[in-house]
Amino acid sequence: MVWPNFGLLAWKRQVEAAWIGSLQPTPMSDSYSVRVRLLVGMNPEVRVIAPELRIRNGFQSLPHINPDGSLCLNLLGEWQPWMFLANTTLPWTSSWLYFYEVWQATGAWVGGGTHPDKPEHCSECVFV
């Protein structure tokens, strides 16, 4: 088992699956409870259950969070249904948590990427 700290939370055959588990990006990091949900035909949705993610003092919002509150892990089209979550989404989530901790300490998001409110991020999003 590649991610022994994760277990199946829900399963609806050929429709949806969800897992919950813990990730600790570095030995000095907090341990985060994470839920991964996969609906057929959609990108995986990842949410941190605990501890609650905090907005850093002086900032208005968390970086790299999708409008629905899930983690922004990749651009549209970077994840494909044939990819294993264990090889993509879970490592990306661990990296996101590491970059979140660096952002908490420094105020700089060093994880690269683009932001969910940018048109190149999501061709289906509506921007106001």
N, C-alpha and C positions, 0 to 999 in steps of 0.2 A: 504494500500500500504506500503510495507516494506521499499522501497527506493524512497521516493517521489521526490527526486532531480534528478531522472533519467527518461528519456522519450525515446520512440521508435524513432529511427533515420531512419532505413530502414527495410524493410521486403520483402523477396522473399519466398513465401510459400514453406515450406519443403526444403529450400536450405540455406537461410541465414537470420540472424536478427542482427541488431546493435542498441545499445542504447548509449546515451550520458548523462552525468550528472556530478554532483560535489560531491567530497568527501573531508572531513576535518578530518584527523585522530585524532586530539585533539583540544580542544578549542583554544589553542595557535598556532596551525598549520596554514599554508597557506591553502586556498581552491584550490583544483585541479580539473580541467575539465578533465574528463576521458571518453574514448570511449571503449565500449566493443562490440566485433564482434564475432558472433558465426556462423560457417559454419557447416552444418550437417556432423557428423563423425570426427570432429576436436575438439581440446581443444579450449576453449574461448581465444580470442586474446584481450589483454588489452593494451591500449596506453594512456599516459598522453598527453593531447592536450595543456594545459596551467596550470601553467607557465611552460616554458621549463625546463626540468631537467638539472641540471648543474653537470659537473664533478668537484669533489672537488680538490682544489689545491694539487699538489703532486701525483695525481692519473692519470692513463692513460685512464680510462674508468669508466662508471657507473657500480656498482655491480648489479648482478642478472638481467641482461637484456639479452634477447634472441638475437641470431644473426640477426634477422629481425627487432630489435629495440623494440619489445613488452616486457612487463614486464615478468620476470621469477617468476611465482607464485607457481608452483607446479611441481613435477616430473611427468614424463610420467606415465600414469595409475592412478594417484591420483584423477583426475577428471573424472567422468563418465557421459555419456549423460543423465542419469536419474536424475542427481543432479540438484538442483535449483541454478541458478547463484546468486540469492539473499542470499542463505545460504552458498555459497562457494566462488565464484569468487569475489564478491563485498567486503565481509569481508577480504579476502586475499589481495585484492588491497589496502584497507585501512591500513592493517598491513604493507604491502610493503612500502607505503608512510610514515608511521611512522618510519620504519627502515631506509628509505632513509634520513629522517630528522636527525635521530640520527647519521647516517654515515656522513652527512654534518657537524654536530657539532663536532664529535669525530674522524672520520676516521675509525671507527670500524663498520662492519656490524654485528649487534647483532641478526639478524633475522634467523640465522641458515640456513639450506638447503645446497645444493651443487651448483656448478657453471655450467652455460650452456655449457662451453667448456670441461666438464668432460664426459667421455663415459657413465657413469651410469645415466646421466641426460636424454639422448635422444638416443634411439636405432636407430632412423632414421637420425641422424645428421652425416654430413661428417666432420671429423676433419683434418685440414691441419697442 
